[in-house]
Amino acid sequence: MTVVEIKEIERKDVPIYYRRVYEGTAVIEVAGKTSDMKINWTIETSPLGVKETTVKMTDSVNYPLIPLIKELKKKIEYLDSEGRLPL
């Protein structure tokens, strides 16, 4: 299972400055087949500067949830570190 890309990324307007809320579509490849699923995620920065990412699926998933969320978090953290998420 690999996360090919996360597309159609939109940032939600949240009044809390240390929390960023997004929604988008994740393209997942499992056993050579790709599928799209809607996801929501939050990146929250603690007072010490540590970023915590939480991911929620809005579509049903036909794959074990824990490894999928782990891979999505890695991809989201990579996009954030590269500056590819909307500000």
Secondary structure by P-SEA (a helix, b strand, c coil): cccccccccccccccccccccbbbbbbbbcccbbbbbbbbbbbbbccccbbbbbbbbccccccccaaaaaaaaaaaaaaaaaccccc
